């Protein structure tokens, strides 16, 4: 996305690098992605670039991506977004937070509570650009319902089969 590229190409990301997150790579992923973004941006007149250095950095950070075997694109995207989010997380100490019950509150109020709790643990440019909320409701036979508003950065959807009825 444009705002993400601008954030990295302009070097604005450097002020947000979290070197201490135990869930991140100490900024290595953010720096490597920034180099790739700058290279792609500078190569706008070229026909192709080779992201070899980025690929090697990814393998060093996550051994799942070592080598040149085929990998799942969705797994890579999840790793990249999660890794960048942790490397750029402005929250230095993540508090423990209980997931709130809906307790009959309206959806708009409960969604705000879940979102504010999420931001107490995860606050980065990735969260700002890519995170949404997924509402799920559990219903008991007794009539009680409990709603949750889980944050997500990727949403996996099944690909429908090719079986179409002719009209």
C-alpha positions in Angstrom: 0.0 0.0 0.0 1.1 3.6 -0.6 1.2 4.7 3.0 3.3 1.6 4.0 5.8 2.2 1.2 6.1 5.9 2.1 6.6 5.0 5.8 9.6 2.8 4.9 11.0 4.8 2.0 11.0 8.0 4.0 12.8 6.3 6.8 10.0 7.3 9.2 9.9 3.6 10.4 13.3 4.1 12.1 11.9 6.1 15.0 9.5 3.3 15.8 11.8 0.2 15.7 11.3 -1.8 18.9 14.7 -3.5 19.5 13.4 -5.1 22.8 10.3 -7.0 21.7 10.7 -10.7 22.5 8.2 -11.4 19.7 10.1 -9.4 17.0 13.4 -9.7 15.3 15.1 -6.8 17.0 14.4 -4.6 14.0 16.1 -6.8 11.4 12.9 -7.5 9.5 11.9 -3.9 9.4 15.3 -2.8 8.2 15.4 -5.5 5.5 11.9 -4.7 4.3 12.8 -1.0 4.2 15.8 -1.8 2.0 13.6 -3.9 -0.3 11.0 -1.1 -0.5 13.6 1.5 -1.4 15.1 -0.8 -4.0 11.6 -1.4 -5.6 10.8 2.3 -5.4 14.1 3.3 -7.0 13.8 0.6 -9.7 10.5 2.0 -11.1 12.1 2.4 -14.6 13.7 -1.1 -14.5 11.9 -4.2 -15.6 12.7 -6.3 -12.6 14.7 -6.5 -9.4 16.0 -9.5 -7.5 14.9 -9.6 -3.8 17.7 -12.0 -2.9 19.0 -10.1 0.1 15.5 -9.9 1.5 14.9 -13.6 0.9 18.1 -14.5 2.8 17.2 -12.1 5.7 13.8 -13.8 5.9 15.4 -17.2 6.1 17.8 -16.0 8.9 14.8 -14.6 10.9 12.5 -17.6 10.4 14.1 -20.9 9.4 10.8 -22.0 7.9 11.6 -19.9 4.9 15.2 -21.1 4.5 16.0 -22.4 1.0 14.2 -22.2 -2.2 11.4 -24.7 -1.8 7.9 -23.6 -2.4 6.2 -21.9 0.5 2.6 -21.0 1.3 2.0 -17.3 0.4 -0.6 -16.8 3.1 1.8 -18.2 5.8 4.5 -15.8 4.5 2.1 -12.8 4.5 1.1 -13.6 8.1 4.8 -13.9 9.1 5.7 -10.7 7.4 2.8 -8.6 8.8 3.2 -10.1 12.3 7.0 -9.6 12.2 6.8 -6.0 11.0 4.2 -5.2 13.6 6.3 -6.6 16.4 9.5 -4.8 15.1 7.5 -1.6 15.0 5.4 -2.0 18.1 5.3 1.1 20.2 4.2 -0.9 23.2 7.4 -1.8 25.1 5.7 -3.8 27.9 2.6 -5.7 27.0 0.1 -5.9 29.9 -2.1 -9.0 30.5 -5.6 -8.3 29.5 -8.7 -10.4 30.1 -11.0 -10.8 27.1 -14.2 -8.9 28.1 -17.6 -10.5 27.9 -20.3 -8.7 26.0 -22.5 -8.5 29.2 -25.4 -7.2 27.1 -23.5 -4.1 25.8 -24.3 -2.8 22.3 -21.9 -3.9 19.6 -20.4 -0.5 19.1 -19.5 -0.2 22.7 -18.1 -3.7 23.0 -16.1 -3.3 19.8 -14.5 -0.2 21.2 -13.5 -2.0 24.4 -11.9 -4.9 22.5 -10.1 -2.4 20.2 -8.8 -0.3 23.1 -7.6 -3.4 24.8 -5.9 -4.6 21.6 -4.0 -1.2 21.3 -2.7 -1.6 24.9 -0.6 -4.6 23.6 -0.1 -3.9 19.9 0.3 -0.4 18.4 2.2 -0.1 15.1 1.8 1.1 11.6 0.8 -2.4 10.6 -2.0 -2.4 13.1 -3.1 1.0 11.8 -3.1 0.0 8.2 -4.1 -3.6 8.2 -6.0 -4.6 11.3 -9.7 -5.1 11.5 -12.1 -6.7 13.9 -14.0 -9.9 13.4 -17.2 -10.3 15.3 -18.2 -13.8 16.5 -21.1 -14.8 18.7 -21.5 -17.9 20.8 -25.1 -18.8 21.7 -26.0 -21.0 24.6 -29.2 -23.2 24.5 -30.3 -21.2 27.6 -30.5 -18.1 25.4 -27.3 -16.4 26.7 -25.1 -14.9 23.9 -21.6 -13.7 24.2 -19.9 -11.6 21.5 -16.2 -11.2 20.8 -14.5 -8.7 18.5 -11.2 -10.3 17.7 -8.5 -8.3 15.8 -7.1 -9.7 12.6 -4.6 -8.6 9.9 -5.4 -11.4 7.5 -8.6 -13.2 6.8 -8.5 -16.7 5.4 -11.4 -17.5 3.1 -12.1 -20.7 1.3 -11.9 -20.7 -2.5 -15.2 -21.8 -3.9 -15.2 -24.9 -6.2 -15.7 -24.5 -9.9 -19.1 -26.2 -9.8 -21.5 -23.7 -11.3 -24.9 -24.5 -12.5 -25.6 -23.4 -16.1 -28.5 -21.0 -16.4 
